[in-house]
Amino acid sequence: MIDEFAKDHLHNRLRRDREALLWKLDGLSEYDARRPLAATGTNLLGLVKHVATVEARYFGEVFDRLSPEPLCRWQDHDGSDQWAAEDETREEIIAFYRRTWEHADATITALPLDAPGHVPWWSEPSPNTNLFAVLLHVLTETIRHTGHADILRESVDGRTGLRPEHERPIDEEARAAYFTKLEQAARSAAHIKA
C-alpha cells in the first residue's frame, strides 16, 4: 500500500514539474528560448532537451525498455542535449519531451518500485538500483533544472513562478525597492570586520 502511495506521489510531482519546465518557454522568442543565459551556456530550450534526454535514458535503458526516441549511446554523450541546434525547432524538442513522458510514464506505471534497474553510467558500487531510486533521481534532476529555468526566465523578462495560475503581475517599483534593500544589506555586511 505504501509503495503505491509513494510511487503515485513521486510520479505526480514529476508530472507537475515537467509542466512547470515547459511553461518557462511560454511567450519567449526563438532567440530568448535558445540564447545562453549563464556563463556555462545554459539556456531554456536546452534545459528542456536535456531533461527529456535524462528521462529517456533513465526510464528506458536502465530498465531494458528502450526509448522509441533516437539517442546516441550514453558513452558517446557530447553535450548536444543541452542546447538546440539551428535546425531543431522548439516544437520538435517539446514533442520529444512529451513523447518521452509517455514512455517514462508507461515504465513507471508498469513496474513496481523495487523493480531492478542497471545504470551503467553510475560508478561502482551503485549501478544496480531500482525504480524507486531512479524515480527519485529523475524527479530531483527535473526539479533542479526547473529551478535553473525559473532563474533564467526571470533574467529574460522578470516572470517567475511554478504555474501560470500562481503568477502575479510584476510590480517593477516594489521589485526594484526590494532589490535595492538587499544590495544595501550585502554592501553593509561586506564592510563588517569579523
Summary of the structure (lengths in Angstrom):
residues: 194
radius of gyration: 19.5
end to end distance: 54.1
largest distance: 59.5
contacts: 528
relative contact order: 0.15
helix: 62%
strand: 3%
